[in-house]
Each structure stands twice: as structure tokens, then as C-alpha cells.
Amino acid sequence: MAGHALSRYVAVASPNCNQCTHLATSWDPRMPYCCRFFGFKSRTLPNAEVLRLDGEPCQGFMSKPARVSELRR
């Protein structure tokens, strides 16, 4: 039975918050992550919260600009 229930689950690829310009850290140890795009704090990375609440991957993802050291490679 459990295998049948898992077969209905569709994995959705969420963007990596650690590579997003909108990720920030909070002073609140209970809610250490902030999403500046959506304006909320959470215990988990914001992409997981967006996926949990909305059922779809984050639509506000914006890649951080490349660092100079990465451009020289």
C-alpha cells in the first residue's frame, strides 16, 4: 500500500535558495531564513516553504551574479 501512495507523488524541482539573490538570514533563531521576494521568514529554506504552501516551485528565483574569482576560471 505504501508504495502505491508514493507512486502518486510527483517530485518537483525547486530552485536552490543558496544561489538566489533574495535569500537572507534573520536574527531570529526560530526563523533563520528570509525571502526578500515574498517577504517572509521560515525555519526551512524558503523554496521548501513555497513548494509546501503553493504546491509549485518558487517563481521568484533570481541567480546571484557570478563572482570575479569565478569569472577568471
N, C-alpha and C positions, 0 to 999 in steps of 0.2 A: 504494500500500500504506500509506504513512504516513498519508494522510487517513482510511483505513478504521480504523486503530488509534486515531486521535484521535476518531473519531465515537463510540467506546465510552466515552470519558472523560466523566464527568458532573461538571460544576462544582458544588461545594458551597459555599454562602455561609457564611463563618466570621465570627464577631463581631470587631470591631476591638479589639484589646488596648489600644490607646491610650485607649479610652473605658471601660476596665474597672477596677474598684477593686482587683482582685487583681494587677495588673501592678506590678512593682517593678524597680529596676535593681540590678545586682550590682557588687561591687567587682572581680570577676574579668573582665579584658578579653577572655578567651576565651569566656566565657559571660555576656554583659552583661544578659540579660533573666531575670527571675524570675517565676514564677507562684506566688503565695501560696496559691491554692486547691488546686492539685495538688502543690505543694511541690517544684518542680524549677527548674533553671536551664537556659538554652539559648542557642545562638548566634543563632537567629532568634526572631521573636516567638512566644510560646507558642501562639497559636492555630494557627500553621502546624505546630508540632510535634505538637499534639494531633490535628490533621487527618491528618498523615502517619502517626502511630503507631496511632491508633484508627480512622481512616477515616471519622470523623464530626466535625461541628463541635463546638467546645467547649461543654460543658454547664454550665460554671461561671461563665459571663459574668454580671457584675453591673455595671450602668451606674453611673458616678461621679455623685454628686449634682451638681445644677446649681449653678454659682457665683452669687453675689449679683449680679455685674455682668451675667450672662446673664438673670437673672430680671427686671431693671429694663428690659430692652429692650421 
